[in-house]
């Protein structure tokens, strides 16, 4: 798969994902889903590939 996540999108995903992971693990209980969503955001930011973007033919990187 080719990279489809741009720099700004990547930074937003990293920050939002890290916040969700911390909140989800800190609050626990019903907030564990937030940690899972945050982990997915962090993973897509690190890999620079978003499967949803691929399905929707969206590219936020310029190259």
C-alpha positions as CSV (number, residue, x, y, z in Angstrom):
1,X,0.0,0.0,0.0
2,X,1.2,3.5,-0.8
3,X,1.2,6.3,1.7
4,X,-2.1,8.3,1.7
5,X,-1.8,10.3,4.9
6,X,-0.1,13.7,4.7
7,X,2.0,15.5,7.2
8,X,-0.7,17.7,8.8
9,X,-3.1,14.8,8.9
10,X,-0.4,12.7,10.4
11,X,0.3,15.2,13.2
12,X,-3.4,15.6,14.0
13,X,-3.8,11.8,14.2
14,X,-0.8,11.4,16.5
15,X,-1.9,14.1,18.9
16,X,-5.6,13.1,18.9
17,X,-4.7,9.4,19.1
18,X,-2.3,9.9,22.0
19,X,-4.9,11.9,23.9
20,X,-7.5,9.2,23.4
21,X,-5.2,6.4,24.5
22,X,-4.2,8.3,27.7
23,X,-7.8,9.2,28.5
24,X,-9.1,5.7,27.7
25,X,-6.5,4.0,29.9
26,X,-6.7,6.6,32.7
27,X,-10.5,6.6,33.0
28,X,-11.0,2.9,32.2
29,X,-14.4,1.3,32.2
30,X,-16.5,2.5,29.3
31,X,-13.7,4.7,28.1
32,X,-11.5,1.7,26.9
33,X,-13.1,2.1,23.5
34,X,-11.4,5.5,23.3
35,X,-8.0,3.9,23.9
36,X,-8.7,1.5,21.0
37,X,-9.7,4.3,18.6
38,X,-6.7,6.2,19.7
39,X,-4.4,3.3,19.1
40,X,-5.8,3.0,15.5
41,X,-5.2,6.7,14.9
42,X,-1.6,6.4,16.2
43,X,-1.0,3.3,14.0
44,X,-2.3,4.9,10.9
45,X,-0.2,8.0,11.6
46,X,3.0,5.9,12.0
47,X,2.3,3.7,9.0
48,X,1.1,6.7,6.9
49,X,-1.6,4.5,5.5
50,X,-5.3,4.7,6.3
51,X,-7.4,1.8,5.0
52,X,-10.6,4.0,5.1
53,X,-8.8,6.6,2.9
54,X,-7.9,3.8,0.5
55,X,-11.5,2.7,0.2
56,X,-12.8,6.2,-0.3
57,X,-10.0,7.2,-2.7
58,X,-8.8,10.0,-0.4
59,X,-5.1,11.2,-0.3
60,X,-3.9,13.9,2.0
61,X,-0.3,13.6,1.1
62,X,0.9,15.8,-1.8
63,X,3.1,13.2,-3.6
